[in-house]
Amino acid sequence: MLLSIIQGIFNKKSDTALNELVWKAKTGDEKVMNDLLIAFTPFMKKTASFVCDRFIDESDEEFSIAMVGFHEAVLIYDPEEKASLTTFAHLIMKRRLIDHIRKEAVRNANVLLSIDDDGDAKTCEYAFDKSSFFTYSEERQAAERREEMAEYSRLLAEYGLSFRELAAVSPKHADSRKTAFQIAQIIAETPEFYEHLIESKRLPIKQLEHIVEVSRKTIERNRKYIIAVTLLLNHNFTYLKEYVKGELI
């Protein structure tokens, strides 16, 4: 019964009800914790498959690592934070899986499989070249950045935006950019404002006028930039958010 309730919450994205269950799991209710793990199994497999760039099933070691990461995320998740449980858990699972991939890369790099003159496989030991591992890590991170850029580009397109257009309309002055960024943060952190944006593809300008100390004209002038930043803040773009850390308040 509890499992079906959790699955219903997950499907409807009822944050309040889900947070209540997370709190029970955090405080030692093993039954709720186990039901959360079962209910979010498809999410764990999807995350593991995305990070590993191949299909991951429950029999794979990577799935077990993702499950441990999700369990850890539930225990340390703070509902007061801006991120949802799934966003937070995705980050934790991703870190654990990448750590696993790196450890496997180090272990496998110590053994080189070569072919001898008779065509038989033989194992040759060799000293691990640290530079090859760092090259692998950098290439992996670069690939993840490209994935985020492509995903963000698709998301912007839903709102009729593009990187080229954003470059042209971004506020030129630091103060104007800071103000627009703060407005985006307000929208991202206010459920009714963000829901209005997602459903209508428009800013809740009338509501914002009563909160921010800038004119309607200023909001409209920076509309595209504000939308782009809001979407960035409320999606799981780990690397892209590094570029705007200095703007966060």
Solvent accessible surface area in square Angstrom, and as a share of the most:
residue,aa,sasa,rsa
1,M,186,0.83
2,L,45,0.22
3,L,51,0.25
4,S,64,0.41
5,I,79,0.40
6,I,0,0.00
7,Q,74,0.33
8,G,25,0.24
9,I,16,0.08
10,F,60,0.25
11,N,116,0.59
12,K,165,0.70
13,K,163,0.69
14,S,43,0.28
15,D,86,0.45
16,T,99,0.58
17,A,32,0.24
18,L,14,0.07
19,N,36,0.19
20,E,103,0.46
21,L,13,0.07
22,V,0,0.00
23,W,151,0.53
24,K,99,0.42
25,A,4,0.03
26,K,55,0.23
27,T,86,0.50
28,G,50,0.48
29,D,55,0.28
30,E,113,0.51
31,K,124,0.53
32,V,5,0.03
33,M,4,0.02
34,N,75,0.38
35,D,10,0.05
36,L,0,0.00
37,L,21,0.10
38,I,93,0.47
39,A,6,0.05
40,F,0,0.00
41,T,17,0.10
42,P,82,0.52
43,F,32,0.13
44,M,0,0.00
45,K,48,0.20
46,K,154,0.65
47,T,4,0.02
48,A,0,0.00
49,S,24,0.16
50,F,93,0.39
51,V,3,0.01
52,C,20,0.12
53,D,112,0.58
54,R,121,0.44
55,F,153,0.64
56,I,0,0.00
57,D,59,0.30
58,E,95,0.43
59,S,107,0.69
60,D,40,0.21
61,E,110,0.49
62,E,23,0.10
63,F,12,0.05
64,S,58,0.38
65,I,32,0.16
66,A,0,0.00
67,M,59,0.26
68,V,96,0.55
69,G,0,0.00
70,F,0,0.00
71,H,64,0.28
72,E,49,0.22
73,A,0,0.00
74,V,0,0.00
75,L,77,0.38
76,I,95,0.48
77,Y,8,0.03
78,D,61,0.32
79,P,45,0.28
80,E,154,0.69
81,E,107,0.48
82,K,136,0.58
83,A,37,0.29
84,S,46,0.30
85,L,4,0.02
86,T,39,0.23
87,T,36,0.21
88,F,49,0.20
89,A,0,0.00
90,H,28,0.12
91,L,38,0.19
92,I,6,0.03
93,M,0,0.00
94,K,17,0.07
95,R,128,0.47
96,R,79,0.29
97,L,0,0.00
98,I,19,0.10
99,D,58,0.30
100,H,24,0.11
101,I,33,0.17
102,R,66,0.24
103,K,142,0.60
104,E,51,0.23
105,A,28,0.22
106,V,54,0.31
107,R,145,0.53
108,N,82,0.42
109,A,21,0.16
110,N,56,0.29
111,V,72,0.41
112,L,96,0.48
113,L,123,0.61
114,S,33,0.22
115,I,114,0.58
116,D,42,0.22
117,D,153,0.79
118,D,121,0.63
119,G,51,0.49
120,D,86,0.45
121,A,67,0.52
122,K,99,0.42
123,T,84,0.49
124,C,45,0.27
125,E,132,0.59
126,Y,94,0.36
127,A,93,0.72
128,F,49,0.20
129,D,78,0.40
130,K,144,0.61
131,S,64,0.41
132,S,58,0.37
133,F,38,0.16
134,F,116,0.48
135,T,64,0.37
136,Y,72,0.27
137,S,12,0.07
138,E,115,0.51
139,E,105,0.47
140,R,48,0.18
141,Q,52,0.23
142,A,36,0.28
143,A,29,0.22
144,E,7,0.03
145,R,91,0.33
146,R,155,0.57
147,E,68,0.31
148,E,12,0.05
149,M,82,0.37
150,A,45,0.35
151,E,75,0.34
152,Y,18,0.07
153,S,46,0.29
154,R,149,0.54
155,L,25,0.12
156,L,0,0.00
157,A,65,0.50
158,E,111,0.50
159,Y,26,0.10
160,G,60,0.58
161,L,8,0.04
162,S,51,0.33
163,F,76,0.32
164,R,206,0.75
165,E,51,0.23
166,L,21,0.10
167,A,77,0.60
168,A,73,0.56
169,V,53,0.31
170,S,30,0.19
171,P,14,0.09
172,K,151,0.64
173,H,133,0.60
174,A,67,0.52
175,D,117,0.60
176,S,47,0.30
177,R,73,0.27
178,K,71,0.30
179,T,42,0.25
180,A,1,0.01
181,F,0,0.00
182,Q,62,0.27
183,I,3,0.02
184,A,0,0.00
185,Q,6,0.03
186,I,52,0.27
187,I,0,0.00
188,A,14,0.11
189,E,87,0.39
190,T,31,0.18
191,P,101,0.63
192,E,110,0.49
193,F,16,0.07
194,Y,41,0.16
195,E,96,0.43
196,H,66,0.30
197,L,0,0.00
198,I,64,0.32
199,E,127,0.57
200,S,45,0.29
201,K,81,0.34
202,R,173,0.63
203,L,9,0.05
204,P,1,0.01
205,I,23,0.12
206,K,141,0.60
207,Q,77,0.34
208,L,0,0.00
209,E,68,0.31
210,H,158,0.70
211,I,93,0.47
212,V,21,0.12
213,E,176,0.79
214,V,43,0.25
215,S,63,0.41
216,R,107,0.39
217,K,148,0.63
218,T,29,0.17
219,I,0,0.00
220,E,78,0.35
221,R,150,0.55
222,N,13,0.07
223,R,89,0.33
224,K,54,0.23
225,Y,26,0.10
226,I,1,0.00
227,I,2,0.01
228,A,4,0.03
229,V,9,0.05
230,T,0,0.00
231,L,0,0.00
232,L,12,0.06
233,L,27,0.13
234,N,56,0.29
235,H,52,0.23
236,N,44,0.22
237,F,2,0.01
238,T,47,0.28
239,Y,31,0.12
240,L,15,0.08
241,K,55,0.23
242,E,92,0.41
243,Y,158,0.60
244,V,25,0.15
245,K,123,0.52
246,G,74,0.71
247,E,41,0.18
248,L,68,0.34
249,I,133,0.68
